[in-house]
Amino acid sequence: MRRLSLPNCIHASLSFLYFSYVEPGNSFPCSIIGPFHCSLHLYPRRIVPPSAHDCAFIYLKRQSGTSYSTDCALFLVFLLLRTLCFCSAIQHLSKSQNQFLFFLFQSLSTGSRRSDTIQMSILNLLVLALAGLSEATRSNKRGLVFTPNSEWPEDNKVWTQKGGDLTWYYNYGSRPSAAFADIPQEQFEFIPMMWGIDKGNPNSTDWLNEVKTVIDSGVKITHAMGFNEPDGKAEWGGSDIDPHRAAIAWVANFEPLGKMGIKLGLPVCTGSPDGLTWTKQFMANCSEIVSQGGPKKNCTWDFLPVHWYDNFGGLMSHIGERRANFPGAEIWVTEYALAHQDLQPTQQFYNQTSETFDRETYIGRYSYFGAFRSQKSNVGPNATFLDTKGKLTDIGSWYLGFGATGVNPQSKAANPKGSRGLAPTAVAGAAAAGVVLANLL
């Protein structure tokens, strides 16, 4: 298949930059047209490489008194950034979109110099718009922390709507949720979790038997997760289990699943410093149990889940600490949000985390904690996926893989018609196209 290559995209990028008002006698642009912004920290769909953190294409016009060398330096800087953004965008297009652009490029590359410049500019803008809408950028790591509610059962359908990015879910229990019973496991994977233990009988295998019943019913279970915040008190949502009892329950319920080929996630502790201490003690207790009567062994586990409800820097430091203590571990971020903060920093946190989690290979999966209406949130109204009327907020829509909605999480007004706004890059591309067309008239 013929595809738009790197030289092609550099050609188109150069043409876009050259399309400007050129003063007589000058061989370089004295203005760069195309107000376009693509930032890793603002948009959930990454179309720029990490080396170009924040590339903005603004309107530059030569001012009287500025030197030729200054203008040249500015031009070269913007040329580099523009090419990086454009060529990175090419990589995120689907094969059919790329093939279409290749033939469009061929047909447009045979005109006059000015005609070629104008047409390449249009091609450039089309690439950026398509990159923002392309299904090729979808995340396959993104999952749902499902917290069902009896007041608005219609909300359950939001998470599995056509075209969404969510591929898996958990509900803190051993059985799939009835709300998703008609969706095949390979399309929306259920992952069982053992929230807590029978403290009177940590050897109980009731949970294991329930999971086996699900498997026997034809549901292909491939992953399972351990206890929910065992280092946390019950009043704060933790399962409050001491490491030794947790180890007994793990050996009774999870080791048999590991022998069946099911991948196991360790108990997920809170973001407290005590969580690491708890995990290390649990691992030691577990190793002691499975090593009885033989050589020293370790308990079976495949990935390490974490929870976090503070800022981005703290989250990455928390993950870094876990990776340092468990080298090579695959990390799952199974609950996270910036809790009880204003809307702007909350959205910025979401965009930073989603871009990072999608990019970093050591992040196996992630699930944001916010799949509920804002008035029911225990992490603050601005962190939620739905407003008070059940309409998708910007964060909720972005997380599902759609564009911004403009819905305020605390808004009581009805959502404007058409809840799927354009992706940010498509909006920016349209704005830039307007500038180009205005200069053609």
C-alpha positions in Angstrom: 0.0 0.0 0.0 1.3 3.4 -0.9 1.5 5.7 2.1 2.4 9.3 2.9 6.1 9.1 3.7 8.3 11.2 5.9 9.7 13.2 2.9 6.1 13.7 1.8 5.0 15.1 5.1 8.1 17.4 5.4 7.3 18.7 1.9 3.7 19.4 2.9 4.9 21.0 6.2 7.3 23.3 4.4 4.6 24.3 2.0 2.3 25.2 4.8 4.9 27.3 6.5 5.8 29.0 3.2 2.2 30.0 2.5 2.2 33.5 3.8 2.5 37.1 2.7 6.0 37.3 1.2 7.4 40.7 0.9 8.8 41.5 -2.6 12.4 40.4 -2.8 12.4 38.2 0.2 12.8 34.4 -0.2 11.4 33.5 3.2 8.1 34.0 4.9 7.7 37.2 6.9 4.6 35.8 8.5 3.5 32.3 9.5 -0.2 31.7 9.3 -2.1 29.0 11.2 -3.1 29.5 14.8 -2.8 25.9 16.0 -2.1 24.5 19.5 -1.4 20.9 20.4 -0.2 20.4 23.9 0.5 17.1 25.7 -0.8 18.7 28.9 -4.1 19.9 27.4 -5.4 17.3 25.0 -6.0 13.6 25.7 -5.1 12.6 22.1 -1.4 12.9 21.7 -0.3 13.9 18.2 3.1 15.3 19.1 6.2 13.5 20.2 7.3 13.9 23.8 10.3 16.0 22.7 7.9 18.7 21.5 6.0 19.2 24.7 4.1 22.3 23.7 4.1 23.3 20.1 2.1 26.4 19.2 1.8 28.0 15.8 0.9 31.6 16.1 0.7 34.5 13.8 4.1 36.1 13.3 4.5 39.2 11.2 7.6 41.1 10.6 7.8 44.3 12.6 9.7 47.3 11.4 13.1 47.4 13.0 13.5 43.6 13.5 16.6 42.1 12.1 16.8 39.6 9.2 18.7 37.1 11.4 16.0 37.3 14.1 13.3 36.5 11.6 15.3 33.6 10.2 15.8 32.2 13.7 12.1 32.4 14.5 11.3 30.8 11.2 13.6 27.9 11.7 12.3 27.2 15.2 8.7 27.2 14.0 9.7 25.1 11.0 11.2 22.4 13.3 8.2 22.3 15.7 5.7 22.4 12.8 7.3 19.5 11.1 7.5 17.4 14.3 3.8 17.9 14.9 2.7 17.3 11.3 4.8 14.2 10.8 3.8 12.8 14.2 0.2 13.3 13.3 0.7 11.2 10.1 1.6 8.3 12.3 -1.7 8.3 14.1 -3.9 8.1 11.0 -5.6 4.9 10.0 -4.3 3.0 6.9 -7.2 4.1 4.8 -6.8 7.8 5.8 -3.1 7.7 5.1 -3.6 6.1 1.7 -6.2 8.7 0.8 -3.8 11.5 1.8 -1.0 9.9 -0.2 -3.0 10.0 -3.4 -4.2 13.5 -2.6 -0.6 14.5 -2.1 0.4 13.1 -5.5 -2.4 14.9 -7.2 -1.6 18.2 -5.5 2.1 18.1 -6.1 2.0 18.8 -9.8 0.7 22.4 -9.8 2.4 25.8 -9.9 4.5 27.0 -7.0 1.7 29.1 -5.4 -1.0 26.6 -6.2 1.2 23.8 -4.7 1.7 25.9 -1.6 -2.0 26.6 -1.1 -3.0 23.0 -1.7 -0.3 21.6 0.5 -1.6 23.9 3.2 -5.0 22.4 2.9 -3.6 18.9 2.9 -1.7 19.8 6.1 -4.8 21.0 7.9 -6.7 17.9 6.8 -4.0 15.6 8.3 -4.3 17.4 11.6 -8.1 17.2 11.7 -8.1 13.6 10.8 -5.4 12.8 13.4 -7.7 14.3 16.1 -10.6 12.0 15.0 -8.7 8.9 14.1 -9.6 5.6 15.7 -5.9 4.7 15.5 -5.3 6.7 18.7 -7.7 4.7 20.8 -6.5 3.4 24.1 -6.7 -0.4 24.8 -5.6 0.0 28.4 -8.6 2.0 29.6 -11.1 0.3 31.9 -14.2 1.1 34.1 -14.4 1.1 37.8 -18.1 0.2 37.9 -20.2 1.5 40.8 -23.8 0.7 39.9 -26.6 2.8 41.2 -30.3 2.1 41.6 -31.4 5.7 41.0 -30.2 6.1 37.4 -29.7 2.7 35.9 -29.8 4.3 32.4 -26.3 5.7 33.2 -24.9 2.2 32.8 -25.4 2.3 29.1 -23.1 5.3 28.8 -19.9 3.3 29.5 -20.4 0.8 26.6 -21.7 3.1 23.9 -20.6 2.4 20.3 -17.1 3.8 19.5 -16.0 4.0 23.2 -12.5 3.2 24.4 -13.3 1.1 27.4 -12.2 -2.5 27.0 -12.5 -4.0 30.5 -14.2 -3.4 33.9 -14.3 -4.5 37.5 -17.0 -4.1 40.1 -15.1 -5.1 43.3 -16.8 -8.5 43.2 -16.5 -12.0 41.9 -19.4 -12.0 39.3 -20.0 -9.9 36.2 -22.5 -7.1 36.5 -26.0 -7.7 35.1 -25.8 -4.3 33.3 -23.2 -5.8 30.9 -24.5 -9.4 30.7 -25.3 -9.1 27.0 -21.8 -7.9 26.1 -19.2 -10.6 25.1 -16.3 -11.0 27.5 -13.8 -10.5 24.6 -15.5 -7.1 23.9 -15.8 -5.8 27.5 -13.7 -8.0 29.8 -14.8 -8.5 33.3 -12.1 -8.9 35.9 -13.1 -10.3 39.3 -11.8 -8.8 42.5 -11.7 -10.2 46.1 -12.5 -7.0 48.0 -12.0 -8.4 51.5 -11.8 -11.6 53.4 -13.8 -13.6 55.9 -11.9 -12.4 59.0 -13.3 -15.2 61.0 -12.1 -17.8 58.5 -9.3 -16.5 56.2 -9.0 -20.0 54.7 -12.5 -19.7 53.2 -12.6 -20.4 49.4 -16.0 -19.1 48.8 -14.7 -16.4 46.5 -12.6 -18.8 44.6 -15.6 -21.1 44.1 -17.7 -18.2 42.8 -15.1 -17.3 40.3 -14.9 -20.9 39.1 -18.6 -20.9 38.7 -18.3 -17.9 36.4 -15.6 -19.7 34.4 -17.7 -22.8 34.2 -20.6 -20.7 32.8 -18.5 -19.9 29.8 -16.9 -16.5 30.7 -13.2 -16.6 29.9 -11.5 -15.0 33.0 -7.9 -14.0 32.2 -7.1 -11.7 35.2 -8.1 -11.4 38.8 -7.3 -8.8 41.5 -6.6 -9.0 45.2 -7.9 -7.1 48.2 -9.1 -3.5 48.0 -7.0 -1.1 50.2 -6.3 -3.7 53.0 -4.1 -1.0 54.7 -7.1 1.3 54.9 -9.8 1.6 57.6 -13.3 0.5 56.8 -14.7 4.0 57.3 -12.5 5.2 54.5 -13.4 2.4 52.1 -10.6 0.1 52.9 -10.9 -3.6 53.6 -8.7 -3.3 56.8 -6.9 -6.7 56.7 -3.7 -7.4 58.5 -0.9 -8.8 56.2 -0.8 -12.3 57.7 -4.5 -13.0 57.3 -4.4 -11.5 53.8 -1.6 -13.9 52.9 -3.7 -16.9 54.2 -6.6 -15.8 52.1 -4.4 -15.3 49.0 -2.9 -18.7 49.2 -6.4 -20.3 49.5 -8.1 -18.3 46.7 -5.5 -16.9 44.3 -2.8 -19.5 44.1 -5.2 -22.0 42.5 -6.2 -19.4 39.9 -2.6 -18.8 39.1 -2.1 -22.5 38.4 -5.1 -22.2 36.0 -3.1 -19.6 34.0 -5.1 -16.6 35.3 -2.9 -13.5 35.8 -3.0 -12.1 39.3 -2.9 -8.6 40.6 -1.5 -8.0 44.1 -3.7 -6.4 46.8 -4.0 -2.7 46.0 -3.0 -0.5 48.9 -3.9 3.2 49.5 -1.5 5.9 48.5 -0.3 6.2 52.1 3.4 5.5 52.8 2.1 2.6 55.0 0.9 0.9 51.9 4.4 -0.2 50.8 5.1 -1.5 54.3 1.9 -3.5 54.2 2.7 -5.0 50.8 6.2 -6.1 51.8 4.9 -7.7 55.0 2.2 -9.4 53.0 4.7 -10.8 50.5 6.9 -12.1 53.3 4.0 -13.8 55.0 2.8 -15.3 51.8 6.2 -16.6 50.9 6.4 -18.2 54.4 3.1 -20.0 53.8 3.8 -21.4 50.4 7.4 -22.4 51.4 6.3 -24.6 54.3 7.9 -28.1 54.1 10.1 -27.2 51.2 12.5 -24.7 49.7 11.7 -20.9 49.9 9.2 -19.8 47.3 7.3 -16.6 46.5 3.6 -16.3 46.0 2.3 -16.0 42.4 1.5 -12.6 41.1 1.7 -10.9 37.7 0.9 -7.2 38.1 0.9 -4.5 40.8 -2.2 -2.3 41.1 -2.0 1.2 42.7 -4.5 3.9 43.9 -4.0 7.6 44.0 -6.1 10.7 44.7 -3.6 13.6 44.7 -1.5 15.5 42.1 0.3 14.2 39.1 3.8 14.6 40.5 2.8 12.6 43.6 1.2 9.9 41.5 4.3 9.4 39.3 6.5 9.4 42.4 4.2 6.8 44.0 4.5 4.6 40.9 8.2 5.1 40.7 8.6 3.9 44.3 6.6 0.8 43.5 8.8 0.1 40.5 12.0 0.6 42.5 10.8 -1.9 45.1 9.4 -4.4 42.5 11.7 -4.1 39.4 10.0 -5.0 36.2 6.5 -5.0 37.7 3.6 -4.2 35.4 1.6 -1.4 37.0 -2.2 -1.1 36.9 -3.6 2.2 38.1 -7.1 0.9 39.2 -8.4 3.9 41.0 -7.2 7.5 40.5 -8.4 11.1 40.3 -7.4 14.5 41.5 -9.9 14.8 44.3 -11.8 17.9 45.6 -10.1 20.4 43.3 -11.2 23.1 40.9 -12.2 22.1 37.4 -9.2 23.4 35.4 -6.5 21.6 37.5 -8.7 18.5 37.6 -8.9 18.4 33.8 -5.2 19.1 33.4 -4.5 16.2 35.8 -6.7 13.9 33.7 -4.9 14.9 30.5 -1.5 14.5 31.9 -2.3 11.0 33.3 -4.0 9.6 30.3 -1.2 10.7 28.0 1.4 9.2 30.3 -0.4 6.0 30.9 -1.0 5.4 27.2 2.6 6.1 26.4 4.5 4.2 29.1 4.8 0.5 28.4 5.1 -0.4 32.1 1.5 0.8 32.6 -0.6 -2.3 31.8 -4.0 -0.9 32.3 -5.8 2.0 34.1 -9.2 2.9 35.3 -10.2 6.4 36.4 -12.5 6.7 39.4 -15.3 8.9 38.3 -18.1 6.9 36.6 -21.0 8.5 38.4 -22.9 11.7 38.7 -21.3 14.7 40.3 -23.7 14.9 43.2 -22.9 11.4 44.3 -19.1 11.8 44.1 -16.9 11.2 47.1 -13.9 12.6 45.2 -15.4 16.0 44.5 -17.9 17.0 41.7 -15.3 18.1 39.2 -13.6 14.7 38.9 -16.7 12.9 37.6 -17.7 11.6 34.2 -21.3 12.8 34.5 -23.0 16.0 35.6 -26.1 16.2 37.8 -28.4 15.3 34.9 -26.3 12.3 33.7 -24.6 14.1 30.7 -21.0 13.4 29.9 -18.5 16.0 31.2 -15.4 16.8 29.3 -13.4 14.3 31.3 -16.1 11.6 30.9 -16.2 12.1 27.2 -12.4 12.2 26.8 -12.1 9.1 28.8 -14.5 7.3 26.5 -12.5 8.5 23.5 -14.7 11.2 22.3 -14.4 15.0 22.1 -15.1 17.7 24.7 -18.8 18.3 25.6 -18.5 21.6 27.4 -20.7 20.3 30.2 -20.0 21.7 33.6 -19.9 18.8 36.1 -22.1 20.8 38.5 -24.4 22.1 35.8 -28.1 21.6 36.1 -28.9 22.6 32.6 -29.6 20.2 29.8 -26.7 19.3 27.6 -26.6 21.0 24.2 -27.7 18.8 21.3 -24.9 16.5 20.2 -22.9 15.4 23.2 -19.9 14.3 21.2 -18.0 17.5 20.5 -15.2 17.6 18.0 -11.8 16.4 19.2 -9.5 19.3 20.1 -7.2 18.8 17.1 -10.1 18.9 14.8 -11.4 22.1 16.2 -7.9 23.6 16.0 -7.5 22.4 12.4 -10.9 24.0 11.5 -9.8 27.3 13.0 -6.5 27.2 11.1 -8.4 26.4 7.9 -10.5 29.5 8.4 -7.4 31.6 8.6 -6.0 30.1 5.4 -9.3 30.5 3.5 -9.6 34.1 4.7 -6.2 34.8 3.2 -7.1 33.2 -0.1 -10.1 35.5 -0.6 
